[in-house]
Amino acid sequence: MAKRTIRTQPDPVLREPAKKVPLIDMSVHRLIDDMIDTMHAANGVGLAAPQIGVPLRVVVIELPGEDVIVLINPEIIKKKGERIIEEGCLSVPGFQGEVKRAVTVKVKARNRDGKEIRITATDDLLAQALEHEIDHLEGRLYTDLVESEESLWSIDNSTWGQQQAI
């Protein structure tokens, strides 16, 4: 296990759609472990493989006080409702913005053992994180969803590591 470098905008890997994981082998397990270490070191809530330069459809999410969720080849199968929320990103340090996200998000994926799982999240940080991280797998950043310049602002970099970023 190792901490890897988080790629930041304008790194082109962040704009490329990630490829499906064809086989969950030891290299994928090492990638997952490295992603978890990297997310913890950065005080993040979630991390997608492209954020560490690996163009594969792998996501890790860990909400405060919860176990890590590992998603391989995740797909959003249903979204419902709309809400405006503040969001930040480890790949866009020093900024936050207001974006529209769904109230309810339903995702299907494989876990690290290859078993199909489904997750439904409603009106909480998990719903936001699911959309945010799966956007990374499509080559989208939250800044693409900001509606106006007033909806994106700079934050004090000295407190960035103390805040949770997705």
C-alpha positions in Angstrom: 0.0 0.0 0.0 1.2 3.4 -0.9 0.1 7.0 -1.0 0.0 8.3 -4.6 0.1 11.8 -6.1 -3.3 13.3 -6.7 -3.6 14.8 -10.2 -5.0 18.3 -10.3 -6.7 20.3 -13.0 -5.6 20.8 -15.8 -4.0 17.3 -16.0 -5.5 15.6 -19.1 -6.1 12.3 -17.3 -9.0 14.0 -15.4 -10.8 14.7 -18.7 -10.6 11.2 -20.2 -13.4 8.6 -19.7 -12.1 5.7 -17.7 -12.0 2.2 -19.0 -13.9 -0.7 -17.4 -12.0 -3.1 -15.2 -12.0 -6.4 -17.1 -10.7 -8.5 -14.3 -10.4 -7.9 -10.5 -6.9 -9.2 -9.9 -4.1 -8.4 -7.4 -3.2 -5.3 -9.4 -6.7 -4.0 -8.9 -6.6 -4.8 -5.2 -3.3 -2.9 -4.9 -4.8 0.0 -6.7 -7.8 0.0 -4.3 -5.5 -0.1 -1.3 -3.3 2.8 -2.7 -6.5 4.8 -3.4 -7.7 4.3 0.2 -4.2 5.4 1.6 -4.2 8.4 -0.7 -7.7 9.4 0.2 -6.9 9.2 3.9 -3.7 11.2 3.5 -5.6 13.9 1.7 -8.5 14.0 4.2 -10.9 13.2 1.4 -14.3 11.5 1.4 -13.9 9.9 -2.0 -11.4 9.2 -4.7 -11.6 8.0 -8.3 -8.8 6.1 -10.0 -8.3 8.9 -12.7 -7.4 11.3 -9.8 -4.2 9.3 -9.2 -3.5 8.9 -13.0 -5.1 5.5 -13.5 -7.8 5.6 -16.2 -9.9 2.7 -14.7 -13.5 2.7 -13.4 -12.6 2.3 -9.7 -14.0 4.5 -6.8 -13.5 4.5 -3.1 -15.7 6.4 -0.7 -15.5 6.7 3.1 -18.0 8.8 5.0 -17.0 9.9 8.6 -17.5 6.9 11.0 -18.3 4.5 8.2 -16.5 1.7 6.4 -14.9 2.3 3.0 -17.1 1.6 0.0 -15.3 0.2 -3.0 -17.0 0.5 -6.4 -15.6 -1.2 -9.5 -17.3 -0.3 -12.8 -20.0 1.7 -11.1 -23.0 3.0 -13.0 -25.7 5.3 -11.9 -28.9 3.5 -12.7 -31.4 6.1 -11.3 -31.4 9.7 -10.1 -34.3 11.5 -8.6 -34.8 15.1 -7.5 -32.5 18.1 -7.5 -30.7 20.1 -4.8 -28.0 22.8 -4.8 -25.0 21.9 -2.6 -21.5 23.2 -2.0 -18.8 21.0 -3.3 -15.0 20.8 -3.4 -12.5 18.3 -5.0 -9.1 17.0 -4.2 -8.2 17.6 -7.9 -9.3 21.2 -7.8 -7.6 22.4 -4.5 -8.3 25.8 -3.1 -11.8 26.1 -4.6 -15.4 25.3 -3.8 -18.6 25.8 -5.7 -22.3 25.4 -5.8 -23.6 22.6 -8.1 -26.9 20.8 -8.7 -26.9 17.2 -7.6 -29.7 14.6 -7.4 -31.5 14.0 -4.1 -31.5 10.3 -4.6 -28.9 8.3 -6.4 -29.0 4.6 -7.1 -25.7 2.9 -8.3 -24.8 -0.6 -9.3 -21.2 -1.8 -9.2 -18.9 -4.7 -8.2 -17.2 -4.7 -4.8 -13.5 -5.7 -4.4 -14.5 -9.4 -4.3 -16.3 -9.1 -7.7 -19.8 -9.3 -6.2 -22.5 -7.1 -7.7 -23.8 -4.5 -5.3 -26.4 -1.8 -5.4 -26.4 1.3 -3.3 -29.2 3.8 -2.9 -28.4 7.1 -1.2 -30.9 9.8 -0.4 -30.2 13.5 0.3 -26.9 13.0 2.0 -23.1 13.1 1.6 -23.1 9.6 0.1 -25.5 10.6 -2.7 -23.2 13.6 -3.5 -20.1 11.5 -3.3 -21.5 8.8 -5.6 -22.4 11.4 -8.3 -19.1 13.3 -7.9 -16.8 10.3 -8.1 -18.7 8.7 -11.0 -18.4 12.0 -12.8 -14.6 11.7 -12.5 -14.9 8.3 -14.3 -16.6 10.1 -17.2 -14.0 12.9 -17.4 -16.1 15.5 -15.7 -15.2 17.8 -12.8 -17.7 19.5 -10.5 -16.5 22.8 -11.9 -18.2 21.8 -15.2 -21.5 21.9 -13.3 -21.1 25.4 -11.7 -23.6 27.6 -13.3 -21.9 31.0 -13.0 -18.6 32.6 -11.9 -20.3 33.7 -8.6 -21.0 30.0 -7.9 -17.3 29.1 -7.7 -15.0 30.7 -5.1 -11.5 30.5 -3.8 -11.0 29.1 -0.3 -8.1 29.7 2.1 -5.5 27.0 1.2 -4.2 26.9 4.8 -7.5 25.3 5.9 -7.9 23.1 2.8 -6.5 20.0 4.4 -8.9 20.5 7.4 -12.0 20.5 5.2 -13.5 17.4 3.6 -13.2 17.3 -0.1 -14.9 14.7 -2.3 
